[in-house]
Amino acid sequence: MAHVKHMKWWGWGEEGVHFEYANKPAFAPFVKHALDVDLRPRQRDTIDFATVNVPASRAENALLEALTAITGAEYLALDDELRIVHWAGKSVTELLLTRAGDFARVPDVVVYPGTEDEVAQVLRLAVERDFVVIPFGGGTSISRSLQPDPREERTIVSLDLGRMNQVLSIDETSGLATIQAGVLGPDMEEQLNARGWTLGHFPDSFTHSTLGGWAATRSSGMQSDKYGDIADIVRGLRVVRPGGTVVLRPLPSTSTGPSLREMIIGSEGRLGVITQLDVHVHRIAEHREVIAYMFPTWQQALVAMREIARSGVSTTFARVSDAHETAFSLSTQKAPATLKKKVTAKGQDLLWEVMRRRGWDTDAMCIAYVCFEGSKAEVQGGKKAVAGIVKKQGALVLGAGPGALYDQKKFDTPYLRDFLLEQNTIGDVSETAAPWSRLTTVHQAVYDAAQRAFESQGKTGWIMSHMSHSYHAGACLYFTFGYEIGEDPHGEYAAIKSAIQQAFIDAGGTLSHHHGVGLEHSPWMEQDVSPEGVQLMRSLFAAADPGGHFNPGKIVG
Ligand SMILES: Cc1cc2nc3c(=O)[nH]c(=O)nc-3n(C[C@H](O)[C@H](O)[C@H](O)COP(=O)(O)OP(=O)(O)OC[C@H]3O[C@@H](n4cnc5c(N)ncnc54)[C@H](O)[C@@H]3O)c2cc1C
């Protein structure tokens, strides 16, 4: 479909873009140490689509004609590659299945509506002709929110919102923009930036995910400390349902019963299709700086992060990597190519010397990044206040150099998972949020659970974490884990991922801070929101969609 950009069918992002390690001398030794895996040079650049068998479309001609009458033939896709692009998201389970060509059930047709009225017509038709509609944003779901039920006998339509991609208006007085749901992150920012505005929402998946997808999964971006999670950013919505459109106006606040807005946010396509959103927008900051700090220990770093959150200093983000993640970050540094970079590397050696002389255990130290935005004076003031807080916890201020590097690399990491899969190795993530009082307990519990799970599967595994997204009462802990794939890729993954998710709940965290539920996290929902809570959700979905036409089975089965 020439009008809508898609990721490659077999992995993350664009064809031809890869994670490279040849220019990162410490990376291969790190992987050997952490996972006992010997990296091989990349064997292939792509996977030939001709090598996979795609189940034939089950869509009948009469239905295709009815859909054509709505959007026009140009906006209906039956071709196999597009059906595979739309069959699932980018969770590890889905990537393994996709690479193996193991497609139990794929959408029978992809429909690209251009207007809200066309969306409404498709949904009415779904009820009339009894087919399933799975709304599709950018396809970056990491919780299996898109993958159809393999047992689904009805026709499945993937409804791709990608043509509805415009910033429609900006209310400059209120700082509110009205934007179509199918717009990809970069396209939306380009339109907003052209008028001096930004949404400020930058998930790691930003380049390939959409505004509607963010709202449908309760997303959070790396700058949420300043701009809020998507649930804070979205003020108004239009949600198309077969019987009509729910219209929630962009009011600053309201007390008109239970919040419909909150109910739609995170509904993963089960309550209808979000076509348009009213969102907070902000003037692009005059000045921005990311400063790096090094802490002697994780405990001291967490205390500092809490103090920063409490201090009233406006930070755009404040995140700290634990010792394992710090070691990983250092392993991805490029070899210095220019004289200037060689001098910087020398500076780093000196810094290491300073830390050793201070008696630091360099295996325990933790790197933190804090971002400041505003006028030059505001940024200076913020930096000064944060320096005071971190120094009380024994940290060294590393300055803007490493911070700028972090800022540039932030959207590259998703390519690492495909690179590792190519090396027969899993690299995956799980995140939670917990009160400040429980963060160290959750962190330790997840490490212990992962270690036990690695051992039970006979693996040399690695786990690392960072803390980000601070709130009044707590913060998000984001874990990355890896291990070499054995003989039972799905069984091993299920055992390790489940151990981590269960540890979140047992230690007092939530089962997901910003990746949503989908099929992946659904088994823990009763433990997360109580059995009665799940029953309430089931009743809601059953009443809102009695025929189970809209992304059935997701969140709660
Ligand atoms: C490598 C990687 C990094 C990630 N980093 C982050 C991160 O930093 N922060 C974060 O929050 N998430 C992250 N994610 C998860 C993912 O990007 C988010 O869940 C994102 O919000 C999904 O948006 P999307 O447009 O790709 O939606 P899709 O994946 O296409 O869809 C997700 C769900 O939303 C529904 N949906 C989509 N559009 C609509 C609509 N208009 N109306 C109704 N339902 C709709 C779909 O049916 C599906 O259930 C990451 C994922 C990956 C693979």
The ligand as an SDF file (V2000), in Angstrom:
LIG
                    3D

 53 58  0  0  0  0  0  0  0  0999 V2000
   11.0130   -2.3610   20.5420 C   0  0  0  0  0  0  0  0  0  0  0  0
    9.7830   -1.8110   21.1810 C   0  0  0  0  0  0  0  0  0  0  0  0
    9.8660   -0.7210   22.0250 C   0  0  0  0  0  0  0  0  0  0  0  0
    8.7110   -0.2290   22.6460 C   0  0  0  0  0  0  0  0  0  0  0  0
    8.8040    0.8620   23.4730 N   0  0  0  0  0  0  0  0  0  0  0  0
    7.6980    1.3560   24.0520 C   0  0  0  0  0  0  0  0  0  0  0  0
    7.7640    2.4930   24.9150 C   0  0  0  0  0  0  0  0  0  0  0  0
    8.8280    3.0630   25.1570 O   0  0  0  0  0  0  0  0  0  0  0  0
    6.6080    2.9440   25.4590 N   0  0  0  0  0  0  0  0  0  0  0  0
    5.4080    2.3460   25.1940 C   0  0  0  0  0  0  0  0  0  0  0  0
    4.4010    2.8140   25.6900 O   0  0  0  0  0  0  0  0  0  0  0  0
    5.3290    1.2750   24.4110 N   0  0  0  0  0  0  0  0  0  0  0  0
    6.4200    0.7650   23.8250 C   0  0  0  0  0  0  0  0  0  0  0  0
    6.3280   -0.3260   23.0080 N   0  0  0  0  0  0  0  0  0  0  0  0
    5.0220   -0.9660   22.7850 C   0  0  0  0  0  0  0  0  0  0  0  0
    4.2210   -0.3590   21.6090 C   0  0  0  0  0  0  0  0  0  0  0  0
    5.0330    0.4550   20.8030 O   0  0  0  0  0  0  0  0  0  0  0  0
    3.0410    0.4290   22.1540 C   0  0  0  0  0  0  0  0  0  0  0  0
    2.1250   -0.4870   22.7220 O   0  0  0  0  0  0  0  0  0  0  0  0
    2.3470    1.3400   21.1500 C   0  0  0  0  0  0  0  0  0  0  0  0
    1.5020    2.1820   21.8680 O   0  0  0  0  0  0  0  0  0  0  0  0
    1.5630    0.6070   20.0890 C   0  0  0  0  0  0  0  0  0  0  0  0
    1.1930    1.5420   19.0880 O   0  0  0  0  0  0  0  0  0  0  0  0
    0.9150    1.0900   17.5950 P   0  0  0  0  0  0  0  0  0  0  0  0
    0.4520    2.2660   16.8420 O   0  0  0  0  0  0  0  0  0  0  0  0
    2.0620    0.3660   17.0480 O   0  0  0  0  0  0  0  0  0  0  0  0
   -0.3210    0.1020   17.8190 O   0  0  0  0  0  0  0  0  0  0  0  0
   -0.5240   -1.3840   17.3050 P   0  0  0  0  0  0  0  0  0  0  0  0
    0.5990   -2.2260   17.7430 O   0  0  0  0  0  0  0  0  0  0  0  0
   -0.8420   -1.3780   15.8660 O   0  0  0  0  0  0  0  0  0  0  0  0
   -1.8230   -1.7850   18.1220 O   0  0  0  0  0  0  0  0  0  0  0  0
   -1.7710   -1.9850   19.5070 C   0  0  0  0  0  0  0  0  0  0  0  0
   -3.1880   -2.2240   20.0500 C   0  0  0  0  0  0  0  0  0  0  0  0
   -3.9500   -1.0390   19.9150 O   0  0  0  0  0  0  0  0  0  0  0  0
   -5.0940   -1.2560   19.0850 C   0  0  0  0  0  0  0  0  0  0  0  0
   -5.2460   -0.0450   18.2730 N   0  0  0  0  0  0  0  0  0  0  0  0
   -4.3120    0.5390   17.4900 C   0  0  0  0  0  0  0  0  0  0  0  0
   -4.8110    1.6640   16.9280 N   0  0  0  0  0  0  0  0  0  0  0  0
   -6.0920    1.7770   17.3780 C   0  0  0  0  0  0  0  0  0  0  0  0
   -7.1440    2.7110   17.1560 C   0  0  0  0  0  0  0  0  0  0  0  0
   -6.9800    3.7850   16.3720 N   0  0  0  0  0  0  0  0  0  0  0  0
   -8.3370    2.5000   17.7750 N   0  0  0  0  0  0  0  0  0  0  0  0
   -8.5260    1.4310   18.5830 C   0  0  0  0  0  0  0  0  0  0  0  0
   -7.5800    0.5140   18.8220 N   0  0  0  0  0  0  0  0  0  0  0  0
   -6.3800    0.6900   18.2310 C   0  0  0  0  0  0  0  0  0  0  0  0
   -4.7720   -2.4990   18.2980 C   0  0  0  0  0  0  0  0  0  0  0  0
   -5.9360   -3.1920   17.9000 O   0  0  0  0  0  0  0  0  0  0  0  0
   -3.9630   -3.2890   19.2970 C   0  0  0  0  0  0  0  0  0  0  0  0
   -4.8280   -3.9220   20.1990 O   0  0  0  0  0  0  0  0  0  0  0  0
    7.4610   -0.8440   22.3900 C   0  0  0  0  0  0  0  0  0  0  0  0
    7.3810   -1.9250   21.5080 C   0  0  0  0  0  0  0  0  0  0  0  0
    8.5300   -2.4220   20.9120 C   0  0  0  0  0  0  0  0  0  0  0  0
    8.4260   -3.5850   19.9730 C   0  0  0  0  0  0  0  0  0  0  0  0
  1  2  1  0
  2  3  1  0
  2 52  2  0
  3  4  2  0
  4  5  1  0
  4 50  1  0
  5  6  2  0
  6  7  1  0
  6 13  1  0
  7  8  2  0
  7  9  1  0
  9 10  1  0
 10 11  2  0
 10 12  1  0
 12 13  2  0
 13 14  1  0
 14 15  1  0
 14 50  1  0
 15 16  1  0
 16 17  1  0
 16 18  1  0
 18 19  1  0
 18 20  1  0
 20 21  1  0
 20 22  1  0
 22 23  1  0
 23 24  1  0
 24 25  2  0
 24 26  1  0
 24 27  1  0
 27 28  1  0
 28 29  2  0
 28 30  1  0
 28 31  1  0
 31 32  1  0
 32 33  1  0
 33 34  1  0
 33 48  1  0
 34 35  1  0
 35 36  1  0
 35 46  1  0
 36 37  1  0
 36 45  1  0
 37 38  2  0
 38 39  1  0
 39 40  1  0
 39 45  2  0
 40 41  1  0
 40 42  2  0
 42 43  1  0
 43 44  2  0
 44 45  1  0
 46 47  1  0
 46 48  1  0
 48 49  1  0
 50 51  2  0
 51 52  1  0
 52 53  1  0
M  END
$$$$
